């Protein structure tokens, strides 16, 4: 009987670890996208600067949301 409980607990912990890794990797991906968009904006030709800047700002927004999601996950994981 203890083995079943142990297996269930282990599965729940692994699911939590997977979710944690997913939210972290999402944040890291969005952070890298910010870097890439920033570099593109800084070297953009005069005619493409506005669009490049808009893409950079959009990337910043996505990164902020991803960071918030990761923070939320970590804060709730501490409580559990």
C-alpha positions, 0 to 999 in steps of 0.5 A: 500500500505504501508503494502506491502512495509513494508512486502517486506522490512521485508522479505528482512531484514529477508533474510539478517539476515538468510544469516548473521547467515548462514555465521557466523555459517559456520565460527563457525563450521569450527573453532570448526573443527580446535580445534578438528583436533588440539587435534587429532594431539596433541595426535596422535600416531607416525604413524598417526601424519603426516595425523593428521597434514595434516587434521589440516592444511586443517581445518585451510584453511577451517576456514580461507575461512569461516572467510573471507566469514563472514567478506565479508558479514559483510563489505557489510552489513554495506554499504547497 
